């Protein structure tokens, strides 16, 4: 599994993020506190507290391309 911390501040950020993660066959989850949602679900993402960074869990060991594509959302 590959982990990263992402920040989705605006509605357009969420739309762009979902369009990117939809391209990948493996499962990708977003975790905020005790809630976990499918990263490919716009409605699921909007149910999270987007004012804070969110943990991304990609269920693959080969996520280099994904991390490159979502670089602008990753929080260092």
C-alpha positions in Angstrom: 0.0 0.0 0.0 1.1 3.5 -0.8 0.3 6.5 1.5 0.3 10.2 1.0 -1.4 13.3 2.5 -3.5 15.4 0.2 -5.4 18.7 0.5 -8.5 19.3 -1.5 -9.6 22.9 -0.8 -11.9 23.8 -3.6 -14.7 22.2 -5.6 -12.5 22.2 -8.7 -9.7 20.5 -6.8 -12.1 17.6 -5.9 -13.3 17.3 -9.5 -9.7 17.3 -10.9 -8.6 14.8 -8.3 -11.4 12.4 -9.0 -10.8 12.6 -12.8 -7.2 11.6 -12.2 -7.8 8.8 -9.7 -10.6 7.3 -11.9 -7.9 6.3 -14.4 -6.4 3.7 -12.1 -7.6 0.1 -11.6 -6.5 -0.3 -8.0 -8.5 0.9 -5.0 -7.8 4.3 -3.6 -9.2 5.4 -0.3 -9.3 8.8 1.5 -9.2 8.7 5.3 -10.2 11.6 7.5 -10.3 10.8 11.2 -12.3 7.6 11.6 -14.0 7.9 8.2 -12.8 6.3 5.0 -14.3 6.9 1.6 -13.6 5.7 -2.0 -11.3 8.4 -3.6 -13.2 7.8 -6.9 -16.5 9.1 -5.3 -17.1 12.8 -5.5 -20.0 12.5 -3.0 -17.9 10.5 -0.7 -15.1 13.1 -0.7 -17.6 15.9 0.0 -18.7 14.0 3.1 -15.2 14.5 4.6 -13.9 17.5 6.4 -12.0 19.2 3.6 -10.6 22.0 5.8 -7.8 19.6 7.0 -5.4 17.4 5.0 -6.6 13.9 4.2 -4.7 10.6 4.2 -4.7 8.9 0.8 -4.2 5.1 0.8 -3.6 3.5 -2.6 -3.9 -0.3 -2.5 -0.9 -1.0 -4.8 2.9 -1.0 -4.5 3.2 0.6 -7.9 1.8 4.1 -7.4 4.6 6.3 -8.8 2.5 7.4 -11.8 -0.5 8.2 -9.5 1.7 10.2 -7.1 3.1 12.2 -10.1 -0.4 12.9 -11.4 -1.7 14.2 -8.1 1.5 16.1 -7.1 -0.3 19.4 -6.8 -2.6 18.0 -4.2 0.1 16.4 -2.0 1.0 18.1 1.2 4.6 17.8 2.2 
